[in-house]
Amino acid sequence: MSQEEPDLRDFRIFDEIYRTRSISQVASLVQLSQPSVSIRLGRLRKHFGDPLFVRTSTGMQPTPKSEALLPSIRQALQILQSALTPAAGFEPTRSVRVFRIAMTDIGQIVILPKVLNSLQLVAPDVVLEMMSLDRDTPRHLESGNCDLAIAFTAEMQSGFYQQHLYKEHYVCIAAKKHPRIGQKLSKAEFLAERHIEVVSRWTAHRVIELEMQRAGVQRNIVLRVPSFVGLAQIVENTDLLAMVPVHLGSILAKNGNLQVISAPFKVPTYSIKQYWHERYNQDAANRWFRELMVELFAEPRASEL
């Protein structure tokens, strides 16, 4: 940009001259000398090919060209001021914001009820829109179409933040009235039973499968399902066993028809995390929702689930 072209301060000076009709007052307001203000006014005059302000007995009066320019210049200054002013904090009690959250079917069972109960108290008009975790989730987080992903996953690449919420591990579930299984389960009993395998890419399914391979555990799989939805009803009404995350197992067992049993082999723990894109790391609404998740689920409070 050449020195003859006007810059932002020139337009602020234009606005102040229009308001005060005085170059000396403007010089004090913008902390410049009167000659410097006159030089900047001269730059505007040359750029627009018009005197813009003419000295009269009542001060610096605007020309018709100034009157025509004023609305556009003030609008531009207001837009810039809005952009430079720190954003107001998020007010959950007044917000009607829609938060789009990606999570697994396990998350919807384990996490969602507690979140909804909390929102009813602190942000009653906020709406949640659930999204399935899939290969497009990172792209949705990046674009802003999704605010947050909650899961066990190692598939987020660079540009994403992650935060640990709570630890999880797998347990075995069986019907409370199972004819052969009691409160304890030996490895031999485990191997002798028939099993349901839940195959879901965005869960820790592979973690438990690899651990069973290391332990030499070969299950007799008679049913494979793509999600945990409906699993409780199947296990309750058959003699099949299934491996599920412990928090899910505890919830499913509350109806009294299922029992949760420790696995007869070592099971690893893994971390449930929340993920978000760096584009929205400083967004007030997103930050508030992430803090709510930490308040509700971060350890040691995770044991309350």
Secondary structure, DSSP 8 states (H G I E B T S, - for coil): --TTS--HHHHHHHHHHHHH--HHHHHHHHT--HHHHHHHHHHHHHHHTS--EEEETTEEEE-HHHHHHHHHHHHHHHHHHHHHS------TTT---EEEEEE-HHHHHHTHHHHHHHHHHH-TT-EEEEEE--TTHHHHHHHTS-SEEEE--S---TTEEEEEEEEE-EEEEEETT-SS--S---HHHHHHSEEEEE--TTTTHHHHHHHHHHTT---EEEEEESSSTTHHHHHHTSS-EEEEEHHHHHHHGGGSSEEEE--SS----EEEEEEEEGGGTT-HHHHHHHHHHHHHHSTTGGGG-
